[in-house]
Amino acid sequence: MSRSQKLFSRAKKVIPSGINSPVRYYDPYPFFVRNATGSMIWDVDGNEYLDFCNGYGALLLGHRRKEIITAVEGQLKKGTLYCAPTELEVQLSELVSKNYHSMKKTRLVNTGSEATMTAIRLARGFTKKKKIIKFEGCYHGAHDYVLVKAGSGAAHNGISVSDGGLDEVSKNTLVVQYNDSEELDSILRKEKDVAAVIIEPVPANMGLVIPEKNFLRNVRKITSENDVLLIFDEVVTGFRVSSGGAQKHFSINPDLTTLGKALGNGFPIAAIGGKSEIMNKLSPEGKVYQASTYAGNPISVAAGIASIKTINKIKSTLYPKLESQCKKLSCAISDIASDMGIQHQINYIGSMFQIFFTDKPVVNYISAKSADVNKFKKLFQNLLKNGVFIAPSQFETVFLSSAHSKENIDKTILAYEKALEMVNK
């Protein structure tokens, strides 16, 4: 019995399902990590993997990036939590505003879920409207506002995807299909009590889906025409698609933005920001309540400052390198799958990609669900056997980091080739 298997048996006795987040589980049990550095991760049994899960996108700069570790070590010597303001918080918010011009003011929080929950409450408080619209398959955290899918009854009315979710909350969330701006326009012409539209500009939680030409621009136009706030959930895409996120890449200014993941490169921190007149509605000056003991934690804030400074310093080489590597991987994998006669689609942008085992273009949640998940499970398991770790689910995304070398990419192409050979068996 491996050490990971023994640890999983122990974990199940004291941790629900043996894991602290459901996305970490896969059959028959997940490997337990010993340590990681750069592009590599090792389990407790001594197995070595090239890491393309990368903290579900958080580790843009790889594991244990020197500049970030140095900043955190320096702050550890000064203290870990004050529950009083620090200059570091001001510095980080100034850096965010310089990179994200739509974020005139920023409130720091701890997680992406906390950021989106606050953004939605803030939008309702600012507009005095009740409803929000989300796109099916976009993930905005594990709170009742957005843990919602399209219902089969009344058109677009949301229902909770979780036991314990409140119908009273879910019914105020309307659900439409991604890449369908006409559907959004139709709803907003009928519904006059919509406070905001929240969207992952590039969804990375139904696999990876790419916005079709002019879709995001149409969403911005439609929300503006209907006096509805637009929230860009850039928890995943922030700093990953560009140093200014998807909004810079697509030249679109949302009213509110949420950041997370790559903001701290492995440390727990997130942010919500936007127009000053909206952000000023937050307490204590405003009447939209939000508070947190750990908001502005100096350890995570130090990591955030180091992350942004490092990204800004190397961005002229960082993003072209990541885009080139991602394109090389995606095209090579697609060519291999085609040569083997495997029906598939590959979506990629920036430093993210995903393969779907389907003959249909994957443009929204419905088409993503057409993919053969059993084939993907075979791919995942065989990639592990060949030393490559990606997220276990078809409906997640493969992430590159600055730490991946040319040799890493070449090895990964070979690993995909061996894994794809097993998919049809």
LUMZA-955527 format. One line per field, with one value per residue (C-alpha): residue number from 1; residue in one letter; x, y, z. Coordinates in pm, whole numbers, plus 32768, in hexadecimal, padded with zeros to 4 digits. Example, Ala and Ser with C-alpha at 12.3 -4.5 7.8 and 13.67 -1.06 7.14 Angstrom:
n c(1,2) .
res c(A,S) .
xx c(84CE,8557) .
yy c(7E3E,7F96) .
zz c(830C,82CA) .
END
This chain:
n c(1,2,3,4,5,6,7,8,9,10,11,12,13,14,15,16,17,18,19,20,21,22,23,24,25,26,27,28,29,30,31,32,33,34,35,36,37,38,39,40,41,42,43,44,45,46,47,48,49,50,51,52,53,54,55,56,57,58,59,60,61,62,63,64,65,66,67,68,69,70,71,72,73,74,75,76,77,78,79,80,81,82,83,84,85,86,87,88,89,90,91,92,93,94,95,96,97,98,99,100,101,102,103,104,105,106,107,108,109,110,111,112,113,114,115,116,117,118,119,120,121,122,123,124,125,126,127,128,129,130,131,132,133,134,135,136,137,138,139,140,141,142,143,144,145,146,147,148,149,150,151,152,153,154,155,156,157,158,159,160,161,162,163,164,165,166,167,168,169,170,171,172,173,174,175,176,177,178,179,180,181,182,183,184,185,186,187,188,189,190,191,192,193,194,195,196,197,198,199,200,201,202,203,204,205,206,207,208,209,210,211,212,213,214,215,216,217,218,219,220,221,222,223,224,225,226,227,228,229,230,231,232,233,234,235,236,237,238,239,240,241,242,243,244,245,246,247,248,249,250,251,252,253,254,255,256,257,258,259,260,261,262,263,264,265,266,267,268,269,270,271,272,273,274,275,276,277,278,279,280,281,282,283,284,285,286,287,288,289,290,291,292,293,294,295,296,297,298,299,300,301,302,303,304,305,306,307,308,309,310,311,312,313,314,315,316,317,318,319,320,321,322,323,324,325,326,327,328,329,330,331,332,333,334,335,336,337,338,339,340,341,342,343,344,345,346,347,348,349,350,351,352,353,354,355,356,357,358,359,360,361,362,363,364,365,366,367,368,369,370,371,372,373,374,375,376,377,378,379,380,381,382,383,384,385,386,387,388,389,390,391,392,393,394,395,396,397,398,399,400,401,402,403,404,405,406,407,408,409,410,411,412,413,414,415,416,417,418,419,420,421,422,423,424,425) .
res c(M,S,R,S,Q,K,L,F,S,R,A,K,K,V,I,P,S,G,I,N,S,P,V,R,Y,Y,D,P,Y,P,F,F,V,R,N,A,T,G,S,M,I,W,D,V,D,G,N,E,Y,L,D,F,C,N,G,Y,G,A,L,L,L,G,H,R,R,K,E,I,I,T,A,V,E,G,Q,L,K,K,G,T,L,Y,C,A,P,T,E,L,E,V,Q,L,S,E,L,V,S,K,N,Y,H,S,M,K,K,T,R,L,V,N,T,G,S,E,A,T,M,T,A,I,R,L,A,R,G,F,T,K,K,K,K,I,I,K,F,E,G,C,Y,H,G,A,H,D,Y,V,L,V,K,A,G,S,G,A,A,H,N,G,I,S,V,S,D,G,G,L,D,E,V,S,K,N,T,L,V,V,Q,Y,N,D,S,E,E,L,D,S,I,L,R,K,E,K,D,V,A,A,V,I,I,E,P,V,P,A,N,M,G,L,V,I,P,E,K,N,F,L,R,N,V,R,K,I,T,S,E,N,D,V,L,L,I,F,D,E,V,V,T,G,F,R,V,S,S,G,G,A,Q,K,H,F,S,I,N,P,D,L,T,T,L,G,K,A,L,G,N,G,F,P,I,A,A,I,G,G,K,S,E,I,M,N,K,L,S,P,E,G,K,V,Y,Q,A,S,T,Y,A,G,N,P,I,S,V,A,A,G,I,A,S,I,K,T,I,N,K,I,K,S,T,L,Y,P,K,L,E,S,Q,C,K,K,L,S,C,A,I,S,D,I,A,S,D,M,G,I,Q,H,Q,I,N,Y,I,G,S,M,F,Q,I,F,F,T,D,K,P,V,V,N,Y,I,S,A,K,S,A,D,V,N,K,F,K,K,L,F,Q,N,L,L,K,N,G,V,F,I,A,P,S,Q,F,E,T,V,F,L,S,S,A,H,S,K,E,N,I,D,K,T,I,L,A,Y,E,K,A,L,E,M,V,N,K) .
xx c(8000,808E,80BC,7FB5,7EBA,7F07,7EE2,7D99,7D15,7D77,7CE3,7B8E,7B6C,7B93,7B4F,7A06,7A50,7BBF,7BFB,7BC4,7B45,7A7F,7B4A,7C79,7BDC,7C01,7BEC,7C6D,7D12,7DDC,7F52,7FC8,80CF,8223,82B1,82C5,83AE,83A9,82E2,8300,8239,8291,81A8,81EB,824A,8361,82AF,8306,820C,8213,8107,8003,7EF5,7FBE,7ECE,7DAF,7E59,7EE3,8051,8093,81FC,8226,8267,8340,8396,84C5,8441,8300,839E,849A,8383,82BD,83EC,8433,82D1,82CB,83DD,82FB,81B7,809F,7F5A,7F10,7D9E,7E0D,7E68,7FC4,8079,8093,7F1A,7F33,8057,7F9F,7E60,7F2D,7FD3,7E81,7DF9,7F2A,7EFC,7D7D,7D0B,7B9D,7BF1,7C04,7BDA,7C1A,7BA9,7C88,7BEA,7C60,7BC6,7B26,79DA,79E6,7A38,7916,7822,7884,7876,7712,769E,7744,7698,7547,758D,75FA,74DC,73CA,736A,734D,73A4,74EB,753A,764A,76B2,7680,77C7,787B,78EE,78F0,792A,786D,7765,75EE,75E4,769D,7691,7574,751D,740A,72BC,71E6,70A9,708A,717A,72CB,7266,7383,7375,747C,7577,75AB,74DA,74AE,749D,737B,7272,722B,738D,73AA,726E,7313,742C,73D9,74A8,74FD,75EA,774A,779B,762B,7609,74B4,742A,74B9,7422,72CF,72CA,7336,7223,7125,71C6,71E1,7259,73B6,74D3,75F8,7679,779E,787C,79C6,7A45,7AF9,7A49,7B3D,7A49,7991,7AD8,7B62,7A71,7ADC,79FC,7989,79DC,7924,786F,790C,78ED,777B,774F,77E8,7707,75CA,7609,7655,751A,7447,74EC,756F,76C5,77C2,789C,79CF,7A2E,7BA2,7BFF,7C92,7CE2,7D73,7EE9,7ED0,7E44,7F15,7FAC,7E5F,7D89,7C82,7BFA,7D44,7D63,7C06,7C05,7AC9,7A8F,799E,78FC,7983,7A9D,7AFE,7C63,7D02,7DE4,7F11,7EEF,7FA1,8050,7FF6,7F9E,7E30,7DC5,7CB8,7C2E,7AFD,7B1F,7A70,79E9,7A15,78A3,784F,796B,7918,77D3,7899,7894,78F1,78A9,77A4,7685,76F8,7791,78D1,79D6,7AE4,7BE5,7CE6,7CA7,7DF1,7EB8,801D,80AE,7FC6,7FDA,8158,8133,803F,8128,824C,8175,8100,8258,82F6,81EA,8212,838D,838D,8243,82E7,8380,8292,8153,81EA,82A1,8168,8094,8198,81B7,803F,800A,811F,8087,7F22,7F78,8058,7F52,7E45,7F1F,7F69,7DF9,7D9C,7EA5,7E11,7CB0,7C37,7B16,7B75,7B75,7C87,7C49,7D6F,7DC3,7EF2,7F7A,7E40,7DB8,7CD6,7C80,7B1A,7AC5,79A3,7965,78AE,7957,7953,78C3,77E5,7774,768F,77A0,789F,77B7,77BB,7924,7973,79DC,7A44,7B47,7BC3,7BE6,7CBE,7D8E,7DBE,7E20,7F18,7FAF,7FF0,809D,8178,81D4,80E2,7FE4,7EB6,7D6B,7CA8,7B64,7B03,7A5F,7B9B,7CBD,7E2E,7F10,8075,8165,829C,8362,8316,8445,845F,84CB,8395,82B6,835E,833B,81CC,8185,8217,8149,8009,8064,808A,7F4D,7E7E,7EE7,7E2D,7CF3,7C5B,7CBC) .
yy c(8000,8154,826E,833D,8220,81FF,8376,8379,8262,8330,846D,83CF,838F,84FE,85C9,85B2,84D9,84ED,8638,87AA,8807,871F,8775,86C7,856E,8468,82EB,8228,8333,8472,8480,8540,864C,8653,878F,885E,8951,8A03,892D,87ED,8747,860A,8523,8472,8335,83E8,8401,8537,85F7,871F,87FF,8883,88A6,89C3,8A0C,8A18,8B3F,8BF0,8B9C,8C72,8C9A,8B30,8A98,8B52,8C77,8D1D,8E84,8E1B,8D35,8E45,8F45,8E57,8DF5,8F64,8FA6,8E70,8F13,9041,8F8E,8EC1,8F76,90CE,9115,927B,9326,930D,93CB,9281,9284,93DD,9371,923D,92FD,9402,92EE,9252,93A0,93D5,927F,9286,93E1,938E,9348,94AA,942D,92D0,9213,90ED,8FA5,8E3F,8D62,8D76,8D08,8E25,8F1A,8EB3,8EA5,9009,9081,9001,9096,91DE,91E1,91AB,92B7,93B1,9374,9321,91F9,9089,8FA2,8F41,8E87,8D81,8CA5,8B30,8A7D,8BB2,8B7A,8C9B,8BEC,8B10,8BFF,8BFC,8D2B,8C6E,8AFC,8AF1,8A45,8A7B,89EA,8912,89CE,8B47,8BC0,8C29,8C1C,8B8C,8A65,8A07,88FA,88A3,8812,8924,8A32,8B21,8B34,8C97,8CF4,8C20,8CAD,8E03,8D7C,8D5C,8C73,8C9A,8BEB,8C6D,8CF9,8D52,8ECC,8EC4,8DF2,8EE8,900D,8F62,8F2B,908A,9119,905D,9064,91BD,9151,90DA,9175,90D4,8FD9,8F0D,8E55,8DA1,8E55,8D12,8BF4,8AFA,8A2B,896D,8911,8A3E,8AFF,8C23,8D53,8D6F,8EAA,8FDC,8F10,8FC6,9113,90CC,906F,91BD,9279,91C5,91F7,9368,939E,92FB,93AD,9263,9240,9158,9089,8FE4,8EBB,8EB4,8DD1,8CE4,8DCB,8EE7,8F07,8DC1,8E3D,8F7A,9057,9110,8FD9,8F85,90E7,916E,9053,9093,920E,920D,92CB,9220,92DB,91EA,90EA,8FCB,8F4B,8E22,8CFA,8D90,8ECD,8E15,8D00,8BF7,8CCF,8D05,8E5C,8EEE,9043,90FA,9247,9335,9491,9576,95CC,945A,93F8,951B,9468,936C,9396,944C,9583,94CD,93EC,92AB,91DD,9118,90BA,8FB6,8F74,8EFC,9002,90AC,8F9B,9023,8ED1,8EAD,901E,9008,8EE2,8FA8,90D3,8FF2,8F38,9070,9112,8FD5,8FB2,911F,90FC,8FCC,8FF6,9048,8EEB,8E30,8E40,8DFE,8CD0,8C44,8C7E,8BD5,8AA8,8A87,8A96,8998,88A7,88D3,88A8,877B,86CD,8715,868B,854F,8517,854E,8457,8358,8396,841C,8511,8642,87BA,888F,89EC,8AC5,8C2D,8CC8,8BC8,8AEE,89CC,889D,8774,86F7,85A2,860B,8656,879A,88EE,8943,8AA2,8A8B,89A9,88D4,8880,884A,8744,8685,861F,84B6,84D2,8364,839D,84C9,83F8,8303,8425,84B2,8366,8318,8473,8438,82F1,83B2,84C1,85D9,8665,8722,8769,861F,86A0,86D1,8813,88B8,894F,8905,8A21,8A73,8B3B,8C09,8AEA,89FB,89CB,895E,8806,87FA,8844,873C,8639,8696,8664,8505,84C0,852B,844D,831D,8376,83A9,8252,81C4,8297,81BD,8072) .
zz c(8000,7F9C,8096,7FDB,7FFF,8172,81A4,80E7,81C8,82F8,8261,8223,8399,83F5,82B6,81F1,80BF,811E,8069,80B6,7F5C,7E77,7D40,7DDD,7DDC,7CCD,7CC7,7D76,7E52,7E1B,7E4A,7F7E,7F41,7FE9,7F4B,7E0E,7D63,7C13,7B1F,7BE9,7CFE,7DC4,7E82,7FCB,7F0E,7E56,7D06,7C39,7B64,7A7A,7B12,7A1E,7B26,7BBF,7CDA,7BDE,7B39,7C6B,7C30,7AFE,7B72,7BDD,7D33,7E2C,7D4A,7DEB,7DF0,7E9B,7F9C,7FF4,8027,8103,81D1,820C,8283,8364,8432,846B,84C2,8429,8481,8510,84C9,8491,8349,82B2,81A1,80E6,80A8,800B,7F30,7EB4,7E62,7DA5,7CDB,7C8C,7C11,7B31,7A90,7A86,7A22,7A66,7BD4,7C5B,7DBF,7E4A,7F80,7FDF,804C,8073,7F67,7E13,7EA8,7FA2,7E8C,7DA9,7ECE,7F2B,7DC2,7D9B,7EE6,7E87,7D34,7DDA,7EDB,7DD3,7CDD,7DDA,7CFE,7D65,7C46,7BA5,7A64,7A43,7920,7945,7985,7A06,7B6A,7C60,7DAA,7E9C,7F24,7EEF,7E06,7CF4,7D4C,7C55,7B0D,7A0F,7A77,7997,79EB,79C9,78C0,7949,7AB8,7B83,7C71,7D70,7D12,7E81,7F97,8097,7F8E,7FC0,7EB0,7F24,7EC1,7D86,7CEA,7CDC,7C04,7A91,79B9,7846,7757,7728,75CD,7595,75B3,750A,7626,7722,7665,765A,77D2,782A,774E,7824,797C,7A16,7B6F,7B0A,7BD0,7B1D,7A24,7AA8,79B3,7997,785F,7804,78B9,794F,7A18,7908,7871,77B7,76D9,75FD,75C8,7461,739E,7429,7537,765D,75AD,7575,76E2,7745,7651,76BF,7833,7801,7732,7841,7966,79F1,7A92,79EF,7AD9,7A44,7B1A,7AD2,7BF4,7AEE,79CA,7A98,7A49,7984,7838,7857,7964,795C,7942,783E,7849,77C4,76C6,763A,767A,774D,7892,7984,7AA5,7BA9,7BA2,7C85,7C98,7D49,7CFB,7C41,7D12,7E2D,7D69,7E69,7F94,7FF7,7F82,7EA2,7E4E,7DD2,7D23,7C3A,7C09,7D35,7D4C,7D6A,7E52,7F3B,7F92,8061,81DA,82B0,81DC,810C,816E,80C0,81D7,81A6,82A8,82E8,83F7,82F9,81EA,819E,824F,8236,81CE,80A4,8050,8046,7F58,7E82,7E65,7E05,7D09,7C52,7C57,7BCC,7ABF,7A58,7A4C,7967,78AB,775D,7756,783F,7772,7619,76AA,7750,761A,753C,7621,7646,74CD,7493,7591,7516,73A6,73E7,74BC,73B8,72A0,7367,73B6,7247,71D2,72C2,7240,7390,7375,743E,7466,7500,7583,75E7,7639,76E1,77D8,77EC,771F,7731,7656,7634,75A5,74C8,7358,73AD,73D4,7549,7567,769C,77B8,76DF,75E4,76FB,7793,764B,768E,76EC,785B,786E,775F,7820,795D,7898,7818,7976,7A12,78FE,7909,7A7A,7A28,7935,7A2D,79D0,7AC9,7A44,7AF2,7B11,7A75,7909,797C,79FB,793B,78FD,7973,7914,79ED,79B1,7A48,7928,7849,76DE,775D,783A,7710,7637,774D,7778,7605,761D,7757,76A4,757E,7663,7723,75E8,756D,769B,766F,755F,7604) .
END
